[in-house]
Amino acid sequence: MTHQPSTRRALLCAAASTAALFALAPAHAQAPYPNKPIRLVVPFQAGGATDVLARVLGQKMTASMGQPIVVDNKPGAAGIIGTDTVAKAAPDGYTIVLSLSNSLMTNEFLYDKLPYDTQRDLTLVYQIAMAPLVLVVHPSVPAKTGPELLKYVAANKGKVAYGSYGVGAYPHLAGAHMSLTQQADMNHVAYKGEAPMVQDLIGGQIQMAYASALAAKPHIDAGKLKAVGVTGERRMSTLPNVPTLAEQGLKDEAYRVTGWLAIAAPAKTPKAIVDRIADEVRKATQQPDVRERVAAMGFEIKDSSPELFAAAWKQERPVWERLIKQSGAKLE
């Protein structure tokens, strides 16, 4: 009986430890991802195509994941401010970004200093859609095809102006490439957004521009603008009768690449969470009403994954770097 007190103490300690384990277990079991709202940062103004896509996907993902997807618009500095917010967020899957290729790729070649490094600070999750543009001209321009337009700008050296919605944006880079290759000395006019660019094109202040189908199609249909061709490798479903520039013989990479829209998360986000987000985005983009909405905006849905997105990003990166260096674009 001399060992009874110590034995009793040992039994009591063991019982207490077991109780503690059982007390902790439900807390862990009740907290699978996600167990609270997910913040989806859009680094652009509300109402734009990126914002619209975020809200369409957010609605579907909320229903599927059982937690609200809260869209948070943080515009400024060509997508840098909002993207940096996500790059510096906790890597727990509760703060992600839906952005364009500029803030996730091309800005690094435009700016001397960025507050984040995509490769170091972000995890690429899902490439949602490609964003081809339509090359449109004012009706006074006597060119109906890509080759005819090249001849026209070359024959009117210094007389043609093209618009873009920002220095270093694709419309600027593609226009600069055309001007350089045709020795056309075209004038670049940068606007604070696509809407004023399109309005000036309609008004004849500029003669050509690359625009989204969402912005250009109503004016093409009304005869106020003339569609010459679309960028990328495939025709737009919303403009099926407009051939790609590549189809017309413009094989340069400047006319074949397109921007894109994609999801990224902070670096070091657990792989299981990254895969879960990617699966949810895929499920949402496969729904017919989402595909119809995205196609109406002139975008082309991608079947992606974290691995496919990373591979595409790596392949495209040097192309954009060449185009930006060729244009001479630089921002502070």
Secondary structure, 3 states (H helix, E strand, C coil): CCCHHHHHHHHHHHHHHHHHHHHHHHHHHCCCCCCCCEEEEECCCCCCHHHHHHHHHHHHHHHHHCCCEEEEECCCHHHHHHHHHHHCCCCCCCEEEEEEHHHHHHHHHHECCCCCCHHHHEEEEEEEEEECCEEEECCCCCCCCHHHHHHHHHHCCCCCEEEECCCCCHHHHHHHHHHHHCCCCCEEEECCCHHHHHHHHHHCCCCEEEECHHHHHHHHHCCCCEEEEECCCCCCCCCCCCCECCCCCCCCHHHHCCEEEEEEEECCCCHHHHHHHHHHHHHHHCCHHHHHHHHHCCCEECCCCHHHHHHHHHHHHHHHHHHHHHHCCCEC
